[in-house]
Amino acid sequence: MIRPEDLDLPGLLEEWCGPGLTGLDFGDEIPEGLPARLSDWYRYARRWPRIREGMVDAGRVAMRTGITKIAEDGTGDWEWGLDLDDGETVYEREYRKEWAECPEPLPEFLTHFTLENLTATASVQGSPTRSPGQRRMRSWHRWN
């Protein structure tokens, strides 16, 4: 089993998606005081906008004591938050319900979040069955 902390996400993203956006003004500044792992994730994730789907923009993370929302699902009825004071503990909840500690710490959450978005937005290639001598047919589909 691959340990999430051993996975080189920026390297994987470059291999899978290409170099991403570079040299652009991405708009959202990364606020001072965010945990280092989350700041690092925002720094490299901004190059591939599709993997940030559902994550709160860095400039909109509420810098306050206690739990602050960092992500939500596509329907907006499930949220994930982070205790900025400890920087590792992730919490989850249904919209407007009580926060409960998530079983995965921040590095594991960011890895799963990134991989889920990466696979959900990946290009798919299929090759239908063919008989000998037939020309190979390719079907490409982009989800982004």
C-alpha positions as protocol buffer text, in pm:
chain_id: "A"
residue {
  index: 1
  type: MET
  ca { x: 0 y: 0 z: 0 }
}
residue {
  index: 2
  type: ILE
  ca { x: 128 y: 347 z: -85 }
}
residue {
  index: 3
  type: ARG
  ca { x: 147 y: 578 z: 211 }
}
residue {
  index: 4
  type: PRO
  ca { x: -7 y: 916 z: 117 }
}
residue {
  index: 5
  type: GLU
  ca { x: 283 y: 1107 z: 268 }
}
residue {
  index: 6
  type: ASP
  ca { x: 524 y: 921 z: 37 }
}
residue {
  index: 7
  type: LEU
  ca { x: 338 y: 1019 z: -280 }
}
residue {
  index: 8
  type: ASP
  ca { x: 492 y: 1301 z: -483 }
}
residue {
  index: 9
  type: LEU
  ca { x: 167 y: 1478 z: -584 }
}
residue {
  index: 10
  type: PRO
  ca { x: 328 y: 1758 z: -788 }
}
residue {
  index: 11
  type: GLY
  ca { x: 534 y: 1498 z: -975 }
}
residue {
  index: 12
  type: LEU
  ca { x: 228 y: 1281 z: -1037 }
}
residue {
  index: 13
  type: LEU
  ca { x: 27 y: 1580 z: -1161 }
}
residue {
  index: 14
  type: GLU
  ca { x: 303 y: 1689 z: -1399 }
}
residue {
  index: 15
  type: GLU
  ca { x: 333 y: 1334 z: -1535 }
}
residue {
  index: 16
  type: TRP
  ca { x: -44 y: 1287 z: -1572 }
}
residue {
  index: 17
  type: CYS
  ca { x: -160 y: 1638 z: -1668 }
}
residue {
  index: 18
  type: GLY
  ca { x: 148 y: 1807 z: -1812 }
}
residue {
  index: 19
  type: PRO
  ca { x: 325 y: 2111 z: -1674 }
}
residue {
  index: 20
  type: GLY
  ca { x: 8 y: 2300 z: -1587 }
}
residue {
  index: 21
  type: LEU
  ca { x: -34 y: 2675 z: -1594 }
}
residue {
  index: 22
  type: THR
  ca { x: 280 y: 2879 z: -1538 }
}
residue {
  index: 23
  type: GLY
  ca { x: 368 y: 3247 z: -1537 }
}
residue {
  index: 24
  type: LEU
  ca { x: 10 y: 3364 z: -1479 }
}
residue {
  index: 25
  type: ASP
  ca { x: -140 y: 3580 z: -1208 }
}
residue {
  index: 26
  type: PHE
  ca { x: -362 y: 3332 z: -1028 }
}
residue {
  index: 27
  type: GLY
  ca { x: -544 y: 3599 z: -829 }
}
residue {
  index: 28
  type: ASP
  ca { x: -587 y: 3432 z: -493 }
}
residue {
  index: 29
  type: GLU
  ca { x: -310 y: 3505 z: -250 }
}
residue {
  index: 30
  type: ILE
  ca { x: -215 y: 3242 z: 4 }
}
residue {
  index: 31
  type: PRO
  ca { x: -275 y: 3400 z: 345 }
}
residue {
  index: 32
  type: GLU
  ca { x: -8 y: 3408 z: 612 }
}
residue {
  index: 33
  type: GLY
  ca { x: -76 y: 3163 z: 891 }
}
residue {
  index: 34
  type: LEU
  ca { x: -209 y: 2872 z: 686 }
}
residue {
  index: 35
  type: PRO
  ca { x: -48 y: 2542 z: 786 }
}
residue {
  index: 36
  type: ALA
  ca { x: 260 y: 2473 z: 570 }
}
residue {
  index: 37
  type: ARG
  ca { x: 114 y: 2157 z: 412 }
}
residue {
  index: 38
  type: LEU
  ca { x: -201 y: 2340 z: 303 }
}
residue {
  index: 39
  type: SER
  ca { x: -1 y: 2639 z: 172 }
}
residue {
  index: 40
  type: ASP
  ca { x: 221 y: 2402 z: -27 }
}
residue {
  index: 41
  type: TRP
  ca { x: -85 y: 2228 z: -171 }
}
residue {
  index: 42
  type: TYR
  ca { x: -233 y: 2562 z: -282 }
}
residue {
  index: 43
  type: ARG
  ca { x: 101 y: 2663 z: -438 }
}
residue {
  index: 44
  type: TYR
  ca { x: 122 y: 2364 z: -668 }
}
residue {
  index: 45
  type: ALA
  ca { x: -253 y: 2296 z: -714 }
}
residue {
  index: 46
  type: ARG
  ca { x: -310 y: 2640 z: -864 }
}
residue {
  index: 47
  type: ARG
  ca { x: -126 y: 2516 z: -1175 }
}
residue {
  index: 48
  type: TRP
  ca { x: -406 y: 2262 z: -1240 }
}
residue {
  index: 49
  type: PRO
  ca { x: -744 y: 2429 z: -1173 }
}
residue {
  index: 50
  type: ARG
  ca { x: -946 y: 2111 z: -1225 }
}
residue {
  index: 51
  type: ILE
  ca { x: -795 y: 1942 z: -919 }
}
residue {
  index: 52
  type: ARG
  ca { x: -904 y: 2232 z: -696 }
}
residue {
  index: 53
  type: GLU
  ca { x: -1274 y: 2175 z: -766 }
}
residue {
  index: 54
  type: GLY
  ca { x: -1451 y: 2182 z: -430 }
}
residue {
  index: 55
  type: MET
  ca { x: -1161 y: 2334 z: -237 }
}
residue {
  index: 56
  type: VAL
  ca { x: -1212 y: 2682 z: -89 }
}
residue {
  index: 57
  type: ASP
  ca { x: -992 y: 2935 z: -274 }
}
residue {
  index: 58
  type: ALA
  ca { x: -683 y: 3011 z: -69 }
}
residue {
  index: 59
  type: GLY
  ca { x: -772 y: 3378 z: -36 }
}
residue {
  index: 60
  type: ARG
  ca { x: -1115 y: 3288 z: 104 }
}
residue {
  index: 61
  type: VAL
  ca { x: -1002 y: 3058 z: 383 }
}
residue {
  index: 62
  type: ALA
  ca { x: -1124 y: 3229 z: 700 }
}
residue {
  index: 63
  type: MET
  ca { x: -822 y: 3284 z: 920 }
}
residue {
  index: 64
  type: ARG
  ca { x: -977 y: 3238 z: 1263 }
}
residue {
  index: 65
  type: THR
  ca { x: -942 y: 3030 z: 1575 }
}
residue {
  index: 66
  type: GLY
  ca { x: -1111 y: 2693 z: 1566 }
}
residue {
  index: 67
  type: ILE
  ca { x: -1233 y: 2499 z: 1265 }
}
residue {
  index: 68
  type: THR
  ca { x: -1258 y: 2671 z: 928 }
}
residue {
  index: 69
  type: LYS
  ca { x: -1407 y: 2525 z: 611 }
}
residue {
  index: 70
  type: ILE
  ca { x: -1150 y: 2424 z: 348 }
}
residue {
  index: 71
  type: ALA
  ca { x: -1358 y: 2209 z: 109 }
}
residue {
  index: 72
  type: GLU
  ca { x: -1708 y: 2095 z: 16 }
}
residue {
  index: 73
  type: ASP
  ca { x: -1855 y: 1827 z: -207 }
}
residue {
  index: 74
  type: GLY
  ca { x: -2012 y: 1905 z: -544 }
}
residue {
  index: 75
  type: THR
  ca { x: -2361 y: 1942 z: -401 }
}
residue {
  index: 76
  type: GLY
  ca { x: -2255 y: 2161 z: -110 }
}
residue {
  index: 77
  type: ASP
  ca { x: -2413 y: 1936 z: 150 }
}
residue {
  index: 78
  type: TRP
  ca { x: -2089 y: 1791 z: 293 }
}
residue {
  index: 79
  type: GLU
  ca { x: -1798 y: 2001 z: 418 }
}
residue {
  index: 80
  type: TRP
  ca { x: -1445 y: 1950 z: 543 }
}
residue {
  index: 81
  type: GLY
  ca { x: -1272 y: 2185 z: 783 }
}
residue {
  index: 82
  type: LEU
  ca { x: -933 y: 2228 z: 939 }
}
residue {
  index: 83
  type: ASP
  ca { x: -830 y: 2338 z: 1285 }
}
residue {
  index: 84
  type: LEU
  ca { x: -582 y: 2608 z: 1185 }
}
residue {
  index: 85
  type: ASP
  ca { x: -434 y: 2609 z: 1535 }
}
residue {
  index: 86
  type: ASP
  ca { x: -310 y: 2250 z: 1510 }
}
residue {
  index: 87
  type: GLY
  ca { x: -279 y: 2238 z: 1128 }
}
residue {
  index: 88
  type: GLU
  ca { x: -320 y: 1861 z: 1094 }
}
residue {
  index: 89
  type: THR
  ca { x: -666 y: 1765 z: 1218 }
}
residue {
  index: 90
  type: VAL
  ca { x: -935 y: 1758 z: 948 }
}
residue {
  index: 91
  type: TYR
  ca { x: -1304 y: 1763 z: 1038 }
}
residue {
  index: 92
  type: GLU
  ca { x: -1612 y: 1672 z: 835 }
}
residue {
  index: 93
  type: ARG
  ca { x: -1982 y: 1739 z: 861 }
}
residue {
  index: 94
  type: GLU
  ca { x: -2308 y: 1758 z: 681 }
}
residue {
  index: 95
  type: TYR
  ca { x: -2396 y: 2117 z: 596 }
}
residue {
  index: 96
  type: ARG
  ca { x: -2469 y: 2318 z: 912 }
}
residue {
  index: 97
  type: LYS
  ca { x: -2431 y: 2018 z: 1144 }
}
residue {
  index: 98
  type: GLU
  ca { x: -2167 y: 1963 z: 1411 }
}
residue {
  index: 99
  type: TRP
  ca { x: -1806 y: 1900 z: 1306 }
}
residue {
  index: 100
  type: ALA
  ca { x: -1667 y: 1550 z: 1369 }
}
residue {
  index: 101
  type: GLU
  ca { x: -1300 y: 1457 z: 1350 }
}
residue {
  index: 102
  type: CYS
  ca { x: -1211 y: 1300 z: 1016 }
}
residue {
  index: 103
  type: PRO
  ca { x: -1011 y: 975 z: 1035 }
}
residue {
  index: 104
  type: GLU
  ca { x: -742 y: 1107 z: 800 }
}
residue {
  index: 105
  type: PRO
  ca { x: -496 y: 1386 z: 887 }
}
residue {
  index: 106
  type: LEU
  ca { x: -436 y: 1677 z: 649 }
}
residue {
  index: 107
  type: PRO
  ca { x: -164 y: 1517 z: 430 }
}
residue {
  index: 108
  type: GLU
  ca { x: -380 y: 1211 z: 368 }
}
residue {
  index: 109
  type: PHE
  ca { x: -692 y: 1424 z: 310 }
}
residue {
  index: 110
  type: LEU
  ca { x: -514 y: 1641 z: 52 }
}
residue {
  index: 111
  type: THR
  ca { x: -379 y: 1333 z: -126 }
}
residue {
  index: 112
  type: HIS
  ca { x: -722 y: 1168 z: -144 }
}
residue {
  index: 113
  type: PHE
  ca { x: -891 y: 1495 z: -243 }
}
residue {
  index: 114
  type: THR
  ca { x: -638 y: 1553 z: -523 }
}
residue {
  index: 115
  type: LEU
  ca { x: -651 y: 1197 z: -655 }
}
residue {
  index: 116
  type: GLU
  ca { x: -1030 y: 1194 z: -651 }
}
residue {
  index: 117
  type: ASN
  ca { x: -1047 y: 1516 z: -854 }
}
residue {
  index: 118
  type: LEU
  ca { x: -771 y: 1396 z: -1084 }
}
residue {
  index: 119
  type: THR
  ca { x: -947 y: 1071 z: -1168 }
}
residue {
  index: 120
  type: ALA
  ca { x: -1291 y: 1235 z: -1191 }
}
residue {
  index: 121
  type: THR
  ca { x: -1164 y: 1483 z: -1451 }
}
residue {
  index: 122
  type: ALA
  ca { x: -921 y: 1255 z: -1636 }
}
residue {
  index: 123
  type: SER
  ca { x: -931 y: 1192 z: -2007 }
}
residue {
  index: 124
  type: VAL
  ca { x: -1051 y: 845 z: -2095 }
}
residue {
  index: 125
  type: GLN
  ca { x: -924 y: 639 z: -2386 }
}
residue {
  index: 126
  type: GLY
  ca { x: -1104 y: 330 z: -2508 }
}
residue {
  index: 127
  type: SER
  ca { x: -1034 y: 86 z: -2787 }
}
residue {
  index: 128
  type: PRO
  ca { x: -1326 y: -127 z: -2908 }
}
residue {
  index: 129
  type: THR
  ca { x: -1287 y: -493 z: -2989 }
}
residue {
  index: 130
  type: ARG
  ca { x: -1173 y: -547 z: -3345 }
}
residue {
  index: 131
  type: SER
  ca { x: -1121 y: -842 z: -3569 }
}
residue {
  index: 132
  type: PRO
  ca { x: -783 y: -913 z: -3734 }
}
residue {
  index: 133
  type: GLY
  ca { x: -711 y: -678 z: -4022 }
}
residue {
  index: 134
  type: GLN
  ca { x: -950 y: -407 z: -3907 }
}
residue {
  index: 135
  type: ARG
  ca { x: -817 y: -60 z: -3847 }
}
residue {
  index: 136
  type: ARG
  ca { x: -777 y: 22 z: -3479 }
}
residue {
  index: 137
  type: MET
  ca { x: -1035 y: 276 z: -3362 }
}
residue {
  index: 138
  type: ARG
  ca { x: -977 y: 516 z: -3078 }
}
residue {
  index: 139
  type: SER
  ca { x: -1228 y: 701 z: -2873 }
}
residue {
  index: 140
  type: TRP
  ca { x: -1117 y: 1000 z: -2667 }
}
residue {
  index: 141
  type: HIS
  ca { x: -1334 y: 1185 z: -2422 }
}
residue {
  index: 142
  type: ARG
  ca { x: -1244 y: 1484 z: -2207 }
}
residue {
  index: 143
  type: TRP
  ca { x: -1437 y: 1551 z: -1889 }
}
residue {
  index: 144
  type: ASN
  ca { x: -1302 y: 1902 z: -1838 }
}
